[in-house]
Amino acid sequence: MKLFETLDTVHIGTLTLGGLLSTAVLLVICVIVRKLLMKLVDRAFKKSRLEASIKGFLRAAIGVALWILVVLIVADKLGIPTTSLVAVVSVASLALSLSVQNILTNLFSGMTILSTHPFSAGDWVDIGGTAGTVASVGLFYTIIKMPDGREVHIPNSTVADSKVENFTAHETRRIDLDISASYDDSTEAVKGAIYKAIGMTEGLVATPDPIVAVKEYGDSAITYMVLVWAETPKFFGAKCALTENLRKAFEEDGVRMTYPHLNVHFDK
């Protein structure tokens, strides 16, 4: 105690040596407490199911906030008016937020996407008319790999505001086809040929049951509706194979595929 009383008599400008020493001790304590709090934060994040990018952003934000708190505590100990410091920090934060408004919008949209999981890397999606495979989901951009090899970077704010169709969210996906056949062929014969084509196609699943039914009577043909389910990874291959097998089965069973035509009859 006498040592601090002695140091308080030594002045460095408007500060005393004892005050500087006690401030240094307080700073060390604050730094130690901050490290302990960050360890608790890391431990909590390890148990959480948040994405790694969100964890990194939140950890950085908490770290900065704790440093600001340490600065305010030390400044108050040194006799610096903290009210003015808080005002400066607030004004700086407002100016920064206005200047990077779009970046912050994309950031929070990215956090929303990563936490709600409407899609994941590897999914085939359609986002506002852009269809392709999700390459990665970041805090600012969602990267879509197009079928022709192009790579599209979509701002997360656009993703959050758009309609998102995820075609690979489930293990199976339905193939919808419309097949036309001649009025001269019986419904049973046409359905038999369609079911034969379904049986020839790999990648299709038996459950749910395929649906084959008359959809409409057109001007020159009857349209049949074909609904059958396929394994999602094999969807495109199965759809193409089924389309080819339908023609093959129709030819083998003597069922005629038709196209728009007009029959003209002349009276003698």
C-alpha positions in Angstrom: 0.0 0.0 0.0 2.8 2.4 0.9 4.4 1.6 -2.5 1.2 2.7 -4.3 1.0 5.8 -2.1 4.5 6.7 -3.0 3.9 6.1 -6.7 0.8 8.3 -6.6 3.1 11.2 -5.7 5.1 10.7 -9.0 3.3 12.5 -11.8 3.6 11.9 -15.5 1.7 14.8 -17.0 -1.8 14.7 -15.5 -1.4 11.0 -14.6 0.4 9.4 -11.6 2.8 6.5 -11.8 0.5 4.6 -9.4 -2.5 5.2 -11.6 -0.6 4.0 -14.7 0.5 0.8 -12.8 -3.0 0.0 -11.6 -4.3 0.6 -15.1 -1.7 -1.8 -16.5 -2.8 -4.4 -13.9 -6.5 -3.8 -14.9 -5.6 -4.2 -18.6 -3.9 -7.5 -17.9 -6.9 -8.7 -16.0 -9.3 -7.6 -18.8 -7.2 -9.4 -21.4 -7.2 -12.6 -19.3 -10.9 -12.4 -18.8 -11.4 -11.9 -22.5 -9.4 -15.0 -23.3 -11.5 -17.0 -20.9 -14.7 -15.7 -22.4 -13.5 -16.6 -25.9 -12.7 -20.1 -24.7 -16.2 -20.4 -23.4 -17.5 -19.1 -26.8 -15.4 -21.7 -28.7 -16.6 -24.5 -26.4 -20.3 -23.4 -27.0 -19.7 -23.3 -30.8 -18.2 -26.8 -30.8 -21.5 -28.1 -29.4 -23.7 -26.1 -31.8 -24.7 -27.2 -35.3 -24.0 -23.8 -37.0 -22.0 -23.7 -40.2 -18.3 -23.2 -39.9 -18.5 -19.8 -41.7 -21.2 -18.5 -39.4 -19.2 -19.7 -36.3 -16.1 -17.8 -37.7 -18.1 -14.6 -38.3 -19.8 -14.7 -34.9 -16.5 -15.5 -33.1 -14.8 -12.5 -34.8 -17.7 -10.2 -33.9 -17.7 -11.3 -30.3 -13.9 -10.8 -30.2 -14.1 -7.3 -31.5 -17.0 -6.4 -29.1 -14.9 -7.6 -26.1 -11.9 -5.6 -27.3 -14.1 -2.5 -27.4 -15.3 -3.2 -23.9 -11.7 -3.6 -22.7 -10.8 -0.2 -24.3 -13.7 1.5 -22.6 -12.9 0.0 -19.2 -9.2 1.1 -19.5 -10.1 4.5 -20.8 -12.5 5.0 -17.8 -9.7 4.0 -15.5 -7.4 6.5 -17.1 -10.0 9.2 -16.6 -10.8 9.6 -20.3 -14.5 10.4 -20.8 -16.1 7.2 -22.1 -19.2 8.9 -23.2 -17.4 10.6 -26.0 -15.7 7.4 -27.0 -19.0 5.6 -27.1 -20.4 8.4 -29.3 -17.4 8.2 -31.6 -17.8 4.4 -31.9 -21.5 4.8 -32.6 -21.0 7.3 -35.3 -18.2 5.3 -36.9 -20.4 2.2 -36.8 -23.2 4.0 -38.4 -21.0 5.4 -41.2 -19.5 2.0 -41.8 -22.8 0.3 -41.9 -24.2 2.8 -44.5 -21.1 2.5 -46.7 -21.2 -1.3 -46.7 -25.0 -1.7 -46.6 -25.1 -4.1 -49.5 -22.3 -6.2 -48.1 -24.1 -6.4 -44.7 -27.3 -7.4 -46.5 -25.5 -10.2 -48.3 -23.8 -11.2 -45.1 -27.0 -11.6 -43.0 -28.8 -13.3 -46.0 -25.9 -15.7 -46.2 -26.2 -16.4 -42.5 -29.9 -17.1 -43.0 -29.3 -19.5 -45.9 -26.6 -21.3 -43.9 -28.8 -21.7 -40.9 -32.0 -22.7 -42.6 -30.4 -25.0 -45.2 -32.8 -24.6 -48.2 -30.0 -26.3 -50.2 -26.5 -27.6 -49.8 -23.4 -28.0 -51.9 -24.0 -30.5 -54.6 -27.8 -29.9 -54.9 -29.4 -29.1 -58.3 -31.4 -25.9 -57.8 -33.2 -23.2 -59.8 -32.7 -19.8 -58.1 -34.7 -17.1 -59.9 -34.3 -18.7 -63.3 -30.6 -19.7 -62.8 -30.5 -23.5 -62.8 -27.4 -25.5 -61.9 -25.4 -27.4 -59.3 -24.6 -25.6 -56.0 -20.8 -25.4 -55.8 -20.6 -23.6 -52.5 -22.6 -21.4 -50.2 -20.5 -18.5 -48.7 -21.4 -15.6 -46.4 -21.7 -13.2 -49.4 -22.3 -15.3 -52.5 -23.8 -18.6 -53.6 -21.9 -20.1 -56.4 -23.8 -22.1 -59.1 -22.0 -24.3 -61.5 -23.9 -24.3 -64.8 -24.3 -27.4 -67.1 -22.2 -25.8 -69.8 -19.2 -25.3 -67.4 -19.9 -21.6 -66.5 -19.9 -20.5 -62.9 -22.4 -18.0 -61.6 -21.9 -16.0 -58.4 -25.3 -15.0 -57.0 -25.5 -12.4 -54.1 -27.0 -14.0 -51.1 -29.5 -11.1 -50.8 -30.8 -12.1 -54.3 -31.0 -15.8 -53.2 -33.0 -14.9 -50.1 -35.5 -12.8 -52.1 -35.9 -15.3 -54.9 -38.0 -18.5 -55.3 -35.7 -21.4 -54.8 -36.5 -24.8 -56.3 -34.4 -27.7 -55.0 -34.6 -30.7 -57.4 -32.4 -33.0 -55.3 -33.8 -32.4 -51.9 -35.3 -35.9 -51.8 -34.1 -39.4 -52.8 -36.6 -39.8 -55.6 -38.0 -37.4 -58.2 -41.0 -37.8 -60.5 -40.7 -37.9 -64.3 -43.6 -36.4 -66.1 -44.1 -37.2 -69.8 -46.9 -36.7 -72.3 -47.1 -39.3 -75.1 -49.4 -39.1 -78.1 -50.9 -42.2 -79.8 -53.2 -42.8 -82.7 -57.0 -43.0 -82.2 -56.8 -46.3 -84.1 -54.9 -48.0 -81.3 -56.8 -49.3 -78.3 -56.1 -47.7 -74.9 -55.1 -51.1 -73.5 -52.5 -51.6 -76.2 -51.0 -48.1 -75.7 -50.9 -48.5 -71.9 -49.3 -52.0 -72.3 -46.5 -50.5 -74.5 -45.9 -47.7 -72.0 -45.6 -50.1 -69.1 -43.3 -52.2 -71.2 -41.0 -49.2 -71.7 -41.1 -48.4 -68.0 -40.0 -52.0 -67.3 -37.1 -51.6 -69.7 -35.7 -48.5 -68.1 -33.1 -48.5 -65.4 -33.0 -46.0 -62.6 -36.8 -46.1 -62.0 -38.3 -47.1 -58.7 -41.4 -49.3 -58.2 -42.8 -47.2 -55.3 -44.8 -45.0 -55.7 -46.6 -46.9 -58.5 -46.3 -45.5 -62.0 -49.4 -43.7 -63.3 -50.4 -44.1 -67.0 -53.7 -42.5 -68.0 -55.5 -40.8 -70.8 -54.9 -37.0 -70.4 -56.8 -35.5 -73.3 -58.3 -36.2 -76.7 -56.5 -34.0 -79.3 -57.4 -33.1 -82.9 -55.2 -35.8 -84.3 -54.1 -38.0 -81.4 -54.8 -39.1 -77.9 -52.4 -37.8 -75.3 -51.4 -40.2 -72.5 -50.0 -38.9 -69.2 -47.0 -40.9 -67.8 -45.9 -40.3 -64.2 -43.1 -42.5 -62.9 -40.5 -42.0 -60.1 -36.8 -42.3 -60.5 -33.8 -42.2 -58.2 -32.7 -38.5 -58.0 -29.0 -39.1 -59.0 -30.2 -41.0 -62.1 -33.1 -38.7 -63.0 -31.9 -37.2 -66.2 -30.4 -40.5 -67.5 -33.6 -42.4 -66.6 -35.8 -39.7 -68.3 -33.8 -39.9 -71.5 -33.8 -43.7 -71.5 -37.5 -43.9 -70.9 -38.2 -41.5 -73.8 -36.1 -43.7 -76.1 -37.7 -47.0 -74.7 -41.2 -45.6 -75.3 -40.6 -45.4 -79.1 -38.9 -48.8 -79.1 -41.8 -50.4 -77.2 -44.4 -48.7 -79.5 -42.6 -50.0 -82.6 -42.4 -53.5 -81.1 -46.1 -53.6 -80.1 -47.3 -51.9 -83.3 -48.6 -48.8 -81.6 -48.4 -45.7 -83.7 -46.9 -42.5 -82.4 -48.6 -39.6 -84.0 -47.8 -36.0 -84.8 -50.1 -33.0 -85.6 -51.7 -33.7 -89.0 -54.9 -33.0 -90.8 -57.0 -35.5 -92.7 -58.9 -34.1 -95.7 -61.8 -36.1 -97.2 -63.2 -35.3 -100.7 -66.8 -36.0 -101.7 -67.3 -37.3 -105.2 
